Amino acid sequence: MIGMVLAASAAQGCGRSGSGTPSGRPEGGAAPLVAPAGTTPTARTAGGGPGGGAPTEDEARAFIEKEYLPAVQRMERIVALTGWNAYTLGAKDLYKAREDAEVLYRRFHSDRHAFERVKAMKDSSRIIDPILRRQIEVIFLEYLDNQIDPELNARIVEMATKLEERFNTFRAEFRGEKKTDNELKEILRTTKSPDEAREAWEALKQVGALVADDLMQLVDMRNEAARQVGYPDYYTMRLAVAEQTPEQIRDLFDRIVAMTDRPFRTMRAELDAEMAARFNIRAADLRPWHFADPFFQQAPPTGGFDMDSLWKGRDIMKISTDFFAGVGLDVAPILERSDIYEREGKVQHAFCFHIDRSGDVRILLNLKDDARWADTTLHEFGHGVYDLGVDGALPWPLRGPAHILTTEGIAMLFGGLTNSPRWLAGALGLSPAVEADLVAKVRRRQVHEWLIFARWAMVMTDFERELYANPRRDLVDMWWDTVERLQILTRPEGRAAPDWATKIHIVSAPVYYHNYLLGELFSAQLKRAIAKEILGTDDVAQVVMSGRPEVGAWLRSRVFAPGKSLRWDAFVQQVTGTPLGPEAFVAQME
């Protein structure tokens, strides 16, 4: 479940499980290049219209079409292709090629003169056309992300690439043998031995010690970059580049906690009793490795029911492609270019890549016949059909999902179907008797998934905020304090390993994770809109979509086609009828 974005589109997703961001160094003591969110910088010289006046629409179009696009389109494609090659094949020279391509992309956007010109266009009252203005806003954010010392920017790319390679090619050792993440996670899900669970969990954390020191250097470099642009830290800057604010995210998450605290604690009490019985230990002795996932971000098997049993021996790829065909969203062109199965050296996660913003969309999976990979396959195809559905007539800078959270929302809309009894019955050809038996079990798991994932997303968000605000704190303590507060897990006694460094998102997709939870909110609001507008019901449980091409047509026209033509908040309001909020997300659990 990782989401990576480079040049606004290179790669995204990852089951739920980037970059792209220089000009000369600001003079010491100079004013910020761009004031942090909440302040209004003084307008700078435009370098634009006749006689030095504000830039005109003709001048803005000429800049975009004759200067910006001819260079950036080619660079973005190279970045995407070198990233794809590195992630699928794993060779050092391919990671170096990816690094070089990203440095070139960032250096292009570091041009201070071009940045000032784009800023003048953004501030110009003479540019009225809303599509042109939106292009300028999107391009401005690409330049903003790169207004730092080019040498520092290159070091950031070098370090991040080195860490990515280390993560992606690492295979943990378990009881004297190398094991893949899939194999270790299978042990966590199925074992009843406390010792085996602990050893598998610890094996999945081995990568932390290999990356923690270099990752701290990367955090320091990112913070220095943010200060050069005028922001207090990297967390705040990254949110600004994503047209978000810390206050906005904190407010939404506080509301989610308030609305779900009681059901989460009730669920945890039930879950603790079941996990204690499974391992034949006291509930007070439960530790993180007893919950079937290395980060407790997914629900463990409960009630004697394991979702994986439904998927054993199933052709997940055929089931997925048949489903999308049934809703009028063809994924065959995506599958033709994709890399589906695990392989030595290949990244062990999942991604969707849009190589060129012109239809070359492909997904990377490490497919196994279990529930997690069924969800992940639908999830990544969800990213893909969104990318393919963006109106190709839009100007190139706007050919992409409205926002990270909206593409994650679509991916979760489709991936989440694997927790719908009605969808499972149809997709897997289950008898009415089997479907009836599944309803309560799957519904319970579905609610557990929502509650558990929401808390995990908050752990990542809170930790990253504090990591960049004060990286000199005891990060081991800070990590476990956050886990205990939000997930109500007991930290392992005496453990001093850098477990905080074992989540690849902190390297590859920094300050991204909150968008997964925001995507869940958007997905819930979409389901409500689809139920009402297409299916004529208020029951969101009816939104299974199978065999309903009108749902695909609605998504294409209402959600996919507009691309980036609106800011995400206006887009969510337009599509769902309400601002982004937790109400629909919480209501679906009732």
Secondary structure, DSSP 8 states (H G I E B T S, - for coil): -----BTTTSEE-STT--B----S---TT---SS--TT----------SGGG----HHHHHHIIIIIIHHHHHHHHHHHHHHHHHHHHH--HHHHHHHHHHHHHHHHHTT-HHHHHHHHHHHH-TT---HHHHHHHHHHHHHHHTT-S-HHHHHHHHHHHHHHHHHHHH--EEETTEEE-HHHHHHHHHH---HHHHHHHHHHHTTHHHHHHHHHHHHHHHHHHHHHHHT-SSHHHHHHHHTT--HHHHHHHHHHHHHHHHHHHHHHHHHHHHHHHHHHTS-GGG--GGGGSSTTS-S---BTTB-THHHHTT--HHHHHHHHHHHTT---HHHHHT-B-S--TTS-SS-EEEESSSSS-EEEE----SSHHHHHHHHHHHHHHHHHHHS-TTS-GGG-S-S-HHHHHHHHHHHHGGGG-HHHHHHHHT--HHHHHHHHHHHHHHHHHHHHHHHHHHHHHHHHHHHHHH-TTS-HHHHHHHHHHHHH-----TT--S-GGGG-THHHHSTT-THHHHHHHHHHHHHHHHHHHHTS--S-GGG---TT-HHHHHHIIIIIITTTTSS-HHHHHHHHHSS-S-SHHHHHTT-
